[in-house]
Amino acid sequence: MGNTTLIQQKSTVGVHDATKSSVSAEIDKVIIGSIAAFTGVVALWSIACLFSAMFQAGGPLQLVGSYFKALAGM
């Protein structure tokens, strides 16, 4: 058998964490969350106002009729 030479090879692998986020990205997330929460509050308030109007008018059909009367000026 022939002479065999073993070669030892070292390799280094560098792993960089790409999940770091900047401060402005975190601030944007907070702002978007605040806008979404405010939108939800406004939606709930508008639904409560519509239910209150239907209750005071006597039902959904009377509410629509009263709405058109108000638009026509009757």
N, C-alpha and C positions, 0 to 999 in steps of 0.2 A: 504494500500500500504506500501511497505517496505521502509526502509531508503535508499536513493540513494546518492551516493558520486560522486561528479564531480571531475575529475582530469584534471588539466590544464597542458598541455604539451607544452614545448617550443622547437622549432627545428630551427636550423640555417643551411642555405644552403650557401655554399661558391662557388662562380663562379670564375673560373680562366680564364683569356683571353689567349688562346693558339695561337693567331695570331701574337704574337711578333716574329720578325725575327731578326736574328743576322746581324751584319755588313758584314760579309763575304758573306752571302746570297745576300745582296743588291749589293755588288761589283760584284758577279758572274752574276747577272742580267744585270748590266751595261756592263760587258765584252761580254756577249752573244749578247746583243743588238748591240754593236760596231762591232762584227764579222759579224752579219747579215747585218748591213748597208754596211760594206766594201764589202761583197759578192754581194750585190745588185749593188753597183757601178761598180764592176768588170764585172758583167753580162751585164750591160748596155753598158759598154765600148766595150766588145767583140761583142755585137750585132751591135754597130755602126761601128766597124771595118769590120765586114762581109758585111754590107750594102755598105760600101765604096768600098770594094773589088769587089762586084758584079757590082757596078756602073762603076768602072774603067775597068772591064773585058768585059762589054757589056751584062751582064745577068747571071743568075745562071748556065745555061748550059756551057757557055763559061768559067765561073769561075772553074767549076769542070774539064772541059777539060784542062785548063791551069794548074790546080793543078796536074793532072796526068802526064802532060808533064814535069812539074818541078820535080816530083818524078822519072820519067824515065830518066831524063837528056837530053831531046830532045831540 
